[in-house]
Amino acid sequence: RGISVSMTEVNHCYENSQAERLNGILKQEYGLGRKLPSKAMAAKMVEHAIECFNTIRPHRALEMNYPERVHRRPAPMGANVSLN
């Protein structure tokens, strides 16, 4: 019951670099790296961080756009589109 921990080899953050990058952003830019007073506060902050990450924060990999904007664009004709 609850959450189970899934770990890679000791100190091998490179095995899951995309998730580690996102965790770092959430902790450093959105204040989620500190102890929060309640689960309700944590849930509210996570929801806000996800909203900002997807709709406000520019991403270099998306040519300084944000995911929501890129997701709404139609794919160019003949484009090889991948979600990964």
Secondary structure, 3 states (H helix, E strand, C coil): CCCCCCCCCCCCHHHHHHHHHHHHHHHHHHCCCCCCCCHHHHHHHHHHHHHHHHHCCCEHHHCCECHHHHHHCCCCCCCCCCCC
